[in-house]
Amino acid sequence: MPPSRLGGQWGLWWSYRGDGLFETVGAEDGYPFLLEAHLARLASSARALYRQSPRLPKPPDVARLLERAGLARGAAVVRLLWYPGMEVVLGWAERARVPRKAREQGVELELATLASHPFSGHKLTSYGPRLLSQQKVGQAGAWGCLFVEPTGEVVEAATANVLFCFGNTVVTPPAPPALPGTVRAYCLAKLAAAGVETVVRPVRLSELQEASGAVLSASVSGLIPVRRIGSVRYARPAWLLEALLAGGFPAPGYRRRSTSTRATRRASNTTS
């Protein structure tokens, strides 16, 4: 994926505004998880927001990128970046930090009010308010934020979607205003295939006490159980995690636990 020059004055203008698009793709042993879904989301946003169709990298391009970065083995993250006016998508790779402690012990979240906007549902490079909120709660000792609309509807975490357990039903907020996460889509499809009832609907703050558990889903972090949201505490939703992790999971740090790499790769390519 060679770098591309920005497309003249307009490309520089969009870059200055920060209105680019990006994708964060988890990878392990040279294999990028859910790459097609990530690229499809980026391409869809480029068409919808800017009426442009950048040339997207192909799987062999990403594999070579990982190899050149010395990341053909182990956990990695591929970062893709595009600004309007660019002919191609820029890409680079880094070593991924697998949050094993958070996956095992769960995390605590604080609530933060953040109104959605017309660009909600697109993965824009402009996400400063989210980072500031994340830093603020981090200084107070929490792992992260759970964003809520001013009307009281739960949306998502700063860098992850959220799945709630209401009895044997899994509920997740709609996208938009939440980001249509690639791992979120994978989870919903896998649960539906396993016979678990899944519902996409608004979740209000008043319902948090009625939920029996919650899990965050993200491309690199994977599945993070939630111990607390604000003043509400949750038990670890073991049944949900077992259902989602069966046969492997498309995020760094899970494939080595699977007895079948081939089965994991098949599961990792499933999207909805």
C-alpha positions as CSV (number, residue, x, y, z in Angstrom):
1,M,0.0,0.0,0.0
2,P,2.2,2.9,-1.2
3,P,1.5,6.3,0.2
4,S,-0.5,8.6,-2.1
5,R,-0.3,12.4,-2.4
6,L,-3.4,14.2,-1.3
7,G,-5.6,15.3,-4.1
8,G,-4.6,18.9,-4.5
9,Q,-6.2,21.8,-2.7
10,W,-9.3,19.8,-1.7
11,G,-7.3,16.9,-0.2
12,L,-5.3,19.3,1.9
13,W,-8.4,21.1,3.0
14,W,-10.1,17.9,4.2
15,S,-6.9,16.8,5.9
16,Y,-6.8,20.1,7.7
17,R,-10.4,19.7,8.8
18,G,-9.7,16.2,10.1
19,D,-12.6,14.7,8.2
20,G,-10.8,11.6,7.1
21,L,-11.8,8.0,7.6
22,F,-9.8,5.3,9.4
23,E,-10.0,1.6,10.2
24,T,-8.2,-0.4,13.0
25,V,-7.8,-4.0,12.0
26,G,-6.7,-6.7,14.5
27,A,-4.3,-9.3,13.1
28,E,-2.4,-12.4,14.4
29,D,0.3,-14.4,12.8
30,G,0.0,-12.3,9.6
31,Y,-3.7,-12.8,9.3
32,P,-5.9,-9.7,9.4
33,F,-9.3,-10.4,11.0
34,L,-12.5,-9.3,9.2
35,L,-10.5,-7.3,6.7
36,E,-13.2,-7.3,4.0
37,A,-15.8,-5.9,6.5
38,H,-13.4,-3.1,7.5
39,L,-12.7,-2.2,3.9
40,A,-16.4,-2.3,3.0
41,R,-17.2,0.1,5.9
42,L,-14.5,2.5,4.8
43,A,-15.6,2.4,1.2
44,S,-19.3,2.9,2.1
45,S,-18.5,6.0,4.2
46,A,-16.3,7.4,1.4
47,R,-19.1,7.1,-1.0
48,A,-21.8,8.4,1.4
49,L,-19.9,11.3,2.8
50,Y,-17.6,12.4,-0.1
51,R,-18.9,10.6,-3.2
52,Q,-15.4,9.1,-3.7
53,S,-14.2,5.6,-4.2
54,P,-10.6,5.2,-3.1
55,R,-8.5,2.2,-4.3
56,L,-8.6,-0.3,-1.4
57,P,-5.8,-2.6,-0.4
58,K,-6.2,-6.3,-1.1
59,P,-5.5,-9.1,1.5
60,P,-2.0,-9.8,-0.1
61,D,-1.2,-6.1,0.3
62,V,-2.0,-6.3,4.0
63,A,-0.1,-9.5,4.4
64,R,3.0,-8.0,2.9
65,L,2.6,-4.9,5.1
66,L,2.7,-7.1,8.2
67,E,5.7,-9.0,6.9
68,R,7.7,-5.9,6.1
69,A,6.9,-4.5,9.6
70,G,8.2,-7.7,11.2
71,L,4.8,-8.7,12.4
72,A,4.2,-11.9,10.5
73,R,4.1,-13.6,13.9
74,G,2.2,-12.6,17.0
75,A,-0.5,-10.0,17.7
76,A,-0.6,-6.9,15.5
77,V,-2.9,-4.1,14.5
78,V,-3.2,-2.7,11.0
79,R,-4.2,1.0,10.7
80,L,-5.8,2.3,7.6
81,L,-6.2,6.0,6.9
82,W,-7.9,7.9,4.0
83,Y,-8.7,11.5,3.4
84,P,-10.9,12.9,0.6
85,G,-8.8,13.5,-2.5
86,M,-6.4,10.6,-1.8
87,E,-6.2,8.0,-4.5
88,V,-5.4,5.1,-2.2
89,V,-5.7,4.2,1.4
90,L,-2.6,4.6,3.6
91,G,-1.6,1.7,5.9
92,W,0.9,0.8,8.5
93,A,1.2,-1.9,11.2
94,E,2.1,-2.0,14.8
95,R,2.5,-4.5,17.6
96,A,-0.8,-5.0,19.4
97,R,-1.2,-5.0,23.1
98,V,-3.6,-7.8,24.0
99,P,-5.7,-6.7,27.0
100,R,-5.6,-10.1,28.8
101,K,-6.3,-8.7,32.3
102,A,-9.3,-6.7,31.1
103,R,-10.6,-9.8,29.2
104,E,-10.3,-12.0,32.3
105,Q,-11.3,-9.6,35.1
106,G,-13.6,-7.2,33.3
107,V,-13.6,-3.4,33.4
108,E,-15.4,-0.5,35.0
109,L,-17.1,2.2,32.9
110,E,-18.3,5.7,33.8
111,L,-21.2,7.4,32.0
112,A,-20.6,10.4,29.8
113,T,-23.1,12.4,27.8
114,L,-22.2,13.0,24.2
115,A,-24.8,13.9,21.6
116,S,-24.7,12.1,18.3
117,H,-24.4,14.1,15.0
118,P,-25.0,13.6,11.3
119,F,-21.7,11.8,10.9
120,S,-22.4,9.3,13.6
121,G,-22.1,5.8,12.2
122,H,-19.0,6.7,10.3
123,K,-15.5,6.1,11.6
124,L,-14.0,9.6,11.3
125,T,-10.6,10.7,12.3
126,S,-12.2,13.6,14.2
127,Y,-12.9,12.0,17.6
128,G,-11.2,14.4,20.0
129,P,-14.2,14.7,22.4
130,R,-14.2,10.9,22.9
131,L,-10.5,10.8,23.7
132,L,-10.9,13.7,26.2
133,S,-13.7,11.9,27.9
134,Q,-11.7,8.7,28.0
135,Q,-8.7,10.5,29.5
136,K,-10.9,12.1,32.1
137,V,-12.5,8.9,33.4
138,G,-9.1,7.2,33.2
139,Q,-7.6,9.7,35.6
140,A,-10.5,8.9,38.0
141,G,-9.6,5.2,37.9
142,A,-12.2,3.9,35.4
143,W,-11.2,1.8,32.3
144,G,-13.4,3.9,30.0
145,C,-16.6,5.7,29.1
146,L,-20.0,4.6,28.0
147,F,-21.5,7.4,26.0
148,V,-25.2,8.4,26.4
149,E,-27.4,10.7,24.3
150,P,-28.8,13.8,26.1
151,T,-32.1,12.0,25.8
152,G,-30.9,9.1,28.0
153,E,-30.2,6.5,25.4
154,V,-27.0,4.4,25.6
155,V,-24.8,4.5,22.5
156,E,-21.4,2.8,22.8
157,A,-18.1,3.0,24.6
158,A,-15.3,5.3,23.4
159,T,-13.7,2.6,21.2
160,A,-16.1,-0.3,21.4
161,N,-19.7,-1.4,20.9
162,V,-21.7,-2.8,23.8
163,L,-23.8,-5.9,24.1
164,F,-26.3,-6.3,27.0
165,C,-27.7,-9.4,28.4
166,F,-31.4,-9.2,29.3
167,G,-32.1,-12.8,30.5
168,N,-31.3,-15.0,27.6
169,T,-31.6,-12.2,25.0
170,V,-28.6,-10.1,23.8
171,V,-29.5,-6.4,23.1
172,T,-27.2,-3.9,21.4
173,P,-28.0,-0.2,20.6
174,P,-28.7,0.6,16.9
175,A,-26.1,1.9,14.5
176,P,-26.2,4.8,14.0
177,P,-25.9,6.5,16.4
178,A,-23.5,3.7,17.4
179,L,-20.7,2.8,15.0
180,P,-21.6,-0.3,12.9
181,G,-18.7,-2.3,14.3
182,T,-17.3,-5.1,12.3
183,V,-16.9,-7.3,15.5
184,R,-20.4,-6.2,16.6
185,A,-21.8,-7.6,13.3
186,Y,-19.8,-10.8,13.7
187,C,-21.1,-11.3,17.3
188,L,-24.7,-10.8,16.2
189,A,-24.4,-13.2,13.3
190,K,-22.6,-15.8,15.4
191,L,-25.2,-15.6,18.2
192,A,-28.1,-15.8,15.8
193,A,-26.5,-18.9,14.2
194,A,-26.2,-20.5,17.6
195,G,-29.9,-19.9,18.3
196,V,-29.5,-17.0,20.8
197,E,-32.1,-14.3,20.5
198,T,-30.5,-10.9,19.5
199,V,-32.2,-7.6,19.4
200,V,-31.0,-4.2,18.0
201,R,-32.9,-1.5,19.8
202,P,-32.4,1.6,21.9
203,V,-31.3,1.0,25.5
204,R,-32.2,3.6,28.0
205,L,-30.2,4.5,31.2
206,S,-33.2,3.4,33.3
207,E,-32.7,-0.2,31.8
208,L,-29.1,-0.6,33.0
209,Q,-30.2,-2.1,36.3
210,E,-32.4,-4.6,34.5
211,A,-29.6,-6.1,32.5
212,S,-27.8,-9.1,33.9
213,G,-24.5,-8.5,32.2
214,A,-22.6,-6.5,29.5
215,V,-19.7,-7.0,27.2
216,L,-17.7,-4.7,25.0
217,S,-16.7,-5.7,21.5
218,A,-13.8,-4.2,19.5
219,S,-11.4,-5.2,16.7
220,V,-8.3,-5.3,18.8
221,S,-9.6,-5.5,22.4
222,G,-11.9,-8.4,21.5
223,L,-14.5,-9.2,24.1
224,I,-14.3,-7.3,27.4
225,P,-16.8,-8.1,30.1
226,V,-18.1,-5.1,32.1
227,R,-18.0,-5.2,35.9
228,R,-19.6,-1.8,36.5
229,I,-21.4,1.0,34.6
230,G,-21.8,4.0,36.8
231,S,-23.3,2.7,40.0
232,V,-24.6,-0.5,38.4
233,R,-22.5,-3.7,38.9
234,Y,-22.7,-6.8,36.8
235,A,-21.6,-10.4,37.1
236,R,-19.4,-11.9,34.3
237,P,-21.8,-13.1,31.6
238,A,-20.1,-16.5,31.2
239,W,-22.7,-18.0,28.9
240,L,-22.4,-15.1,26.4
241,L,-18.6,-15.2,26.3
242,E,-18.6,-19.0,25.8
243,A,-21.1,-18.7,22.9
244,L,-19.0,-16.0,21.2
245,L,-15.6,-17.6,21.8
246,A,-16.6,-21.1,20.7
247,G,-14.4,-22.2,17.7
248,G,-12.2,-19.0,18.0
249,F,-12.8,-15.3,17.8
250,P,-11.6,-12.7,15.2
251,A,-9.3,-10.6,17.4
252,P,-5.7,-10.9,18.5
253,G,-4.9,-13.3,21.3
254,Y,-7.7,-15.8,20.8
255,R,-6.5,-18.0,17.9
256,R,-3.7,-19.6,20.0
257,R,-6.3,-20.9,22.4
258,S,-8.3,-22.6,19.6
259,T,-7.7,-26.2,18.8
260,S,-8.2,-25.5,15.1
261,T,-6.6,-22.6,13.4
262,R,-8.5,-23.5,10.2
263,A,-11.8,-23.4,12.1
264,T,-10.9,-20.0,13.6
265,R,-10.1,-18.6,10.2
266,R,-13.4,-19.7,8.8
267,A,-15.2,-18.1,11.8
268,S,-13.1,-14.9,11.4
269,N,-14.2,-14.4,7.8
270,T,-17.9,-14.4,8.8
271,T,-19.6,-11.0,8.5
272,S,-23.1,-9.7,8.3
